[in-house]
Amino acid sequence: MKLSTILNFVILIFFTLLFVNDFFPDTAIAAMLTKKIILLILVGLVIIQLAFDKGRYKRLSKKAYIGLTLYTVGLWIVLTLLGGQSQIGLSFTSPLFYIIVVLLGLDLIRLSRQTKRDQTEEKAK
């Protein structure tokens, strides 16, 4: 397995821990790993990832973008349904949630149109 893939997976794990820590601040995990520590680890991992990629810009595939978006929104919903309450105000019943979902939907539509346009240009060549 490539180091880049492992780093991405570890970043996703710490991102999930950050969400769990926000929704359930009184758990044992939250006592051991505070939000500041998790954020420092995430920043460090992202810096390592950027250094590993040597400044090359890698665009996320459409599938990966959709998967990451659905994972984040799904995590948000599941943690709320499990009885967690976000310390920074994220909640399933918040208008901010619906605004973000609409914006992500519009961005996915934009990405889909861009992909179709790129495929059409490739066929024309």
N, C-alpha and C positions, 0 to 999 in steps of 0.2 A: 504494500500500500504506500502511496506517495506521502511524503511529509506534509505537503500542502493539504491533502485530504484529512490527515490526522489533525492538523492544526484547525481546520474548519470545524471538525467534529468537536474538538475540545472547546473552541470558542462558542459553539452552540450549547454545549453543556453548561458553561459558565453564564451564558445569557439566560438559560433556563433557571439556573440557581439564583440569578439576580431577580428574576420575576417571582420565584417562589419566596425569596427573602422579603420582597416588597409586600406580597400578599399575606404571608404568614411570618411576621417578624418575631414571634415568641417561640419559635421552634428551636431545637438543638442545633440545626444547621445554621440558622441565623445567628446563634450565639457564637459559634466557632468562626463562621465566615461572615463578617459584616459586609454591608454594601460597599464600603470604601475598599476593603480588601478585594472583593470580587471585581470592582471596577478597575483597580490597579492591575489585577491579573489579566482582565480583558484587554486593557490598553497595552500591556506588555505582549500579549499574544498577537494582537493586531499589528504591533510594530514588528514582531518577529515574522509574521506572515508577509508584511510589506517588504521587509528586508530579503526574505526568501524569494519573493517574486522579482526582486531586483528592479522595482519601479515599473514593471510591465503592467499595463492595465488589462485586467481580465474581466470581460463582461459576463455577468451571470447569465446562464442559459434561461430561456423562458420557463422551462420546467422547474429549474432550481428556484427561480424568483417566485413562481406561483406556490411552490412547496414551502418556501420560507415564509411567505406572506400568510398562507393558511395555517402554518405551524404557530406563528406568533399570535394571530387572532384566536386560534383554537386554544392555545395555552391561556390566553387572557380570559376566554369564556369558561374553560374548565376550572381555573383557579377561583373564579368568581362563584361558580356553581358549587364548589367544594366548601364555600363559606368564608373564603378569604376576602379581606378588604384591603385594597391598595392604599399604601401610605402616601402615595403621590397623587391620588385621585382617579386612577384608572378604574373604571367599573363598567360592567355590561349594560347598566341602566343609564350611564352617562351620555349626554349628547355628543361628547368628544369621541366616544366609541363609534357612533354612527357616522360622524364626520370623517373619521379616519378610514372606516370601511368604505365609504363612498369614494374618498380620494384614492385608496388602493385599487378599487374597482376601475376608476377612470384611468389610473396608471397602467393597469393590466390591459385595458382596451387599447391604450396608446402603444404599449409594447407589442400587442398582437398586430395592430395595423403596421407598425414599423417592420415587424418580421415578415409580414406578407409583402410589403413594398420591397424589402431587401431580396426576397425570393424571386419576385417578378424581375428585378434588375439583374439578378444572377441568370435567369432564364434568357433574358434579352441579349446577354453577352455571347 
